[in-house]
């Protein structure tokens, strides 16, 4: 699978992400050039429910990760996921929200929906004193069309 977000110059393959040791969604490797990843316990992009794709805002070696410009997406902009079968699911941005990590609304982000939706998630709120990110940016979108690749 791959993800294309023309408005922020993103084209990335999607790796498959599982759960980590804490039972939370894994994140892609923190190395330069790391792709975004589809959380395999969420629906395939374009299927009913909220598909989840995670990517880094930066990496341990470069200042700009695959989702460095994710916060720039605005309502109505479109992006697409090319699925494993070659078909393309096209999504429109509904909104973007920023949450403190310690107050992340898990159910609102990962919970069931009545249509095919998508969540693009990255970190934010870098705290230099700890070297940790304190926030997550979540872009919400919904399926607008699909077609053969």
Secondary structure, DSSP 8 states (H G I E B T S, - for coil): -EEEEGGGTEEEEEEEE-B-TTSSB----SSTT--EEEETTS--TTSSEEEEEE--SS-SS-S--TTTTGGG--TT-EEEEE-TTS-EEEEEEEEEEEEEGGG--HHHHHS--SSEEEEEEEEEEEETTTTEEEEEEEEEEEEEEEE--
